Amino acid sequence: MIEHLHPRIIENKDWATALFVLTFAVVAITKSAYESRFSEFSKLIFSDKYAKIYRDNSHMKSSFTVGLFFVQIISFAFFIQLTMHIFSQNSKNAADIVLKTDWILFIQIATFLLYFILAKYLVEKIVATSFNIEEFVDLFNLQKVTYRTYIGVLLLPINAVLFYYDNIPTIVPLALIGISLCISLYSYFISIKTYQNAIISKLFYFILYLCALEIAPYYFLYYWITKGSA
């Protein structure tokens, strides 16, 4: 006589596997098509040579940037969902546990990231035009996109490992977030160093831009997330 029957939950990971294969393929194709550029890009954390060579705003719309932007969105969406999953595993309420295999949640996160980045970019363009610092902001944006893409590419293989392994300690995503923040701060340092003459000449507008469009959006995003999970 069978006294206890437990339903077997089968998690569908096929969609994630397909996305990982697709994004790795995009990276491989980009590397093949832009071998020299990708080589300099891969050394970004150790050298600012790439930032100096490809500092022209025309590179923002190149297939290299667009292809890796797609990789960036997918990579960050995976990382956010995996982080939510890891931190929710200690919850006593099963309903509060975030599934890393929830493809609907992944689409929601990826869509939010895409709209957040594009909306922020559009607002920055409008403000830059109003302050007459459009050329500088375009160059500054290119630097940010470059380093943000670099972080996304670095996170991609780590995401694949985290996705297919269970019982990941919370220190892992925290360490990755810390490293990502350090790289982001480094990118700001490089940008300020590169464009210091333009910044000094329009210091007031730069500080206003930094507070309104670089600090405030992320603060409100953090507040919204923490308030919603409270």
Disulfide bonds with the S-S distance in Angstrom:
none
